[in-house]
Amino acid sequence: MLKIGIVGGTGYTGVELLRILSQHPQVSIEAITSRKEAGMDVAQLFPSLRGRIELKFSDPAEANLDKCDVVFFATPNGIAMKQVPSLLDAGVRIIDLAADFRIKDIAVWEKWYGMSHACPELVAEAVYGLPEINRDRIKTARLIANPGCYPTAVQLGFLPLVESGAVDLDHLVADAKSGVSGAGRNAEIHTLFAEAADNFRAYGVSGHRHLPEIRQGLSQAAKHPIGLTFVPHLTPMIRGIHATLYAKLLKEVDLQALYENRYVNEPFVDVLPAGSHPETRSVRGSNLCRIAVHRPQGGDTAVILSVTDNLVKGAAGQAVQNMNLMFGLPETLAITHVPLFP
Ligand SMILES: NC(=O)c1ccc[n+]([C@@H]2O[C@H](COP(=O)([O-])OP(=O)(O)OC[C@H]3O[C@@H](n4cnc5c(N)ncnc54)[C@H](OP(=O)(O)O)[C@@H]3O)[C@@H](O)[C@H]2O)c1
């Protein structure tokens, strides 16, 4: 049994990790931290886990994380990087759900995240945890930078196109929408019911932190720097990401065949029949990314629709997929949930 520690067990990605890992046959959860709720039964805060998780939250300083085989950080940006060096020295493998190790260029990371990096020497070693690109490197990694929620939906949607060389790489457009759980469980004005319900708005048009992450991933896949306009939106949903992606075609390509071939062996990417309109509720609670390709009016614009659950394939489910790969377990173990409907 793998011994698991979770730092940040009271947030949305933390409780999603608990939901998934409590059904995983090869793990034993040893520590779940929260500074605010230390000493409280996990099931008292999250009745959904009653009968599944018997632990109490513990303070991160007293959690014996160095005795674990793997520690997940489900914490805000800038927390994991302070603890990762000593945990790695103790032989613990790390999956960081935050952004501390996602951007290879330290100056770019420091600019977008507004802080100095505490262990820049480890960033080069960290493996970006998108299995559809880095599966082999994930298997041997000590440190995984789990991708962001928008970057997962946008990169999986664009990957076959940018790898194919069939599109104008300078002018990609990603118009993406997220449910409010993407903002975490902290009380903030813009996620109050009266602010977010019955409302729809863009944000971060001039620049969002996920832009450099997506640009880095797609540039590597294209073997060429890409240009991307990325506009995120907040929708009155709890879970879900819907990305509508646009690219100008430079040569003839059978989009459906391109996507079906690229993802034929991917357990968590489902290419829908041509002309489909995937819905966020078709992936809710699951580790799936569903994708549909379009070419409106037979013109030269490819339109790709990509949907995920931000807390599963966009965070905790993908983190468990990475853990399975790192420890030689079946990649799909404990993450084959059928989406919830309605
Ligand atoms: N929400 C999403 O859809 C999503 C998707 C992909 C990635 N992510 C990323 O995943 C991370 C967690 O997101 P979330 O939405 O779950 O956040 P969240 O709901 O705000 O939860 C944050 C968790 O971190 C703990 N924490 C905060 N400061 C800490 C510190 N200094 N030391 C130790 N623990 C601390 C909190 O508990 P205490 O304060 O009680 O310790 C809480 O359990 C973030 O970096 C986020 O960007 C989120």
The ligand as a MOL file (V3000), in Angstrom:
LIG
                    3D

  0  0  0     0  0            999 V3000
M  V30 BEGIN CTAB
M  V30 COUNTS 48 52 0 0 0
M  V30 BEGIN ATOM
M  V30 1 N -10.1160 24.6160 -7.9230 0
M  V30 2 C -9.7150 24.1330 -9.0840 0
M  V30 3 O -10.5320 23.8690 -9.9840 0
M  V30 4 C -8.2580 23.8910 -9.3490 0
M  V30 5 C -7.8990 23.1930 -10.5060 0
M  V30 6 C -6.5380 22.9640 -10.7840 0
M  V30 7 C -5.5830 23.4090 -9.8940 0
M  V30 8 N -5.9550 24.1010 -8.7770 0 CHG=1
M  V30 9 C -4.8890 24.5560 -7.8880 0
M  V30 10 O -4.8680 23.6580 -6.7720 0
M  V30 11 C -4.5050 24.3520 -5.5860 0
M  V30 12 C -5.6000 24.1440 -4.5440 0
M  V30 13 O -6.8020 24.6820 -5.0850 0
M  V30 14 P -8.1890 24.6540 -4.2910 0
M  V30 15 O -9.1850 25.2120 -5.2250 0
M  V30 16 O -8.4060 23.2970 -3.6800 0 CHG=-1
M  V30 17 O -7.8450 25.7270 -3.1290 0
M  V30 18 P -8.6390 26.0840 -1.8380 0
M  V30 19 O -10.0540 25.5570 -1.9620 0
M  V30 20 O -8.4390 27.5310 -1.6070 0
M  V30 21 O -7.8680 25.2450 -0.6760 0
M  V30 22 C -6.5780 25.5470 -0.2740 0
M  V30 23 C -6.1140 24.5110 0.7840 0
M  V30 24 O -4.7630 24.8170 1.1350 0
M  V30 25 C -4.6280 24.9520 2.5660 0
M  V30 26 N -3.6260 25.9910 2.8120 0
M  V30 27 C -3.7420 27.3210 2.5490 0
M  V30 28 N -2.6080 27.9640 2.8800 0
M  V30 29 C -1.7610 27.0200 3.3610 0
M  V30 30 C -0.4410 27.0710 3.8840 0
M  V30 31 N 0.2300 28.2170 3.9730 0
M  V30 32 N 0.1310 25.9100 4.2930 0
M  V30 33 C -0.5420 24.7330 4.2180 0
M  V30 34 N -1.8140 24.6290 3.7460 0
M  V30 35 C -2.4060 25.7610 3.3360 0
M  V30 36 C -6.0250 25.3000 3.0510 0
M  V30 37 O -6.2370 24.8230 4.3780 0
M  V30 38 P -5.7570 25.6290 5.6890 0
M  V30 39 O -5.7580 27.0970 5.3380 0
M  V30 40 O -6.7490 25.2620 6.7580 0
M  V30 41 O -4.3810 25.0930 6.0140 0
M  V30 42 C -6.9250 24.5400 2.0750 0
M  V30 43 O -7.0980 23.2070 2.5310 0
M  V30 44 C -4.3310 25.8250 -5.9830 0
M  V30 45 O -2.9760 26.1030 -6.1830 0
M  V30 46 C -5.1080 25.9370 -7.2920 0
M  V30 47 O -4.5990 26.9500 -8.1430 0
M  V30 48 C -7.2600 24.3340 -8.4770 0
M  V30 END ATOM
M  V30 BEGIN BOND
M  V30 1 1 1 2
M  V30 2 2 2 3
M  V30 3 1 2 4
M  V30 4 1 4 5
M  V30 5 2 4 48
M  V30 6 2 5 6
M  V30 7 1 6 7
M  V30 8 2 7 8
M  V30 9 1 8 9
M  V30 10 1 8 48
M  V30 11 1 9 10
M  V30 12 1 9 46
M  V30 13 1 10 11
M  V30 14 1 11 12
M  V30 15 1 11 44
M  V30 16 1 12 13
M  V30 17 1 13 14
M  V30 18 2 14 15
M  V30 19 1 14 16
M  V30 20 1 14 17
M  V30 21 1 17 18
M  V30 22 2 18 19
M  V30 23 1 18 20
M  V30 24 1 18 21
M  V30 25 1 21 22
M  V30 26 1 22 23
M  V30 27 1 23 24
M  V30 28 1 23 42
M  V30 29 1 24 25
M  V30 30 1 25 26
M  V30 31 1 25 36
M  V30 32 1 26 27
M  V30 33 1 26 35
M  V30 34 2 27 28
M  V30 35 1 28 29
M  V30 36 1 29 30
M  V30 37 2 29 35
M  V30 38 1 30 31
M  V30 39 2 30 32
M  V30 40 1 32 33
M  V30 41 2 33 34
M  V30 42 1 34 35
M  V30 43 1 36 37
M  V30 44 1 36 42
M  V30 45 1 37 38
M  V30 46 2 38 39
M  V30 47 1 38 40
M  V30 48 1 38 41
M  V30 49 1 42 43
M  V30 50 1 44 45
M  V30 51 1 44 46
M  V30 52 1 46 47
M  V30 END BOND
M  V30 END CTAB
M  END
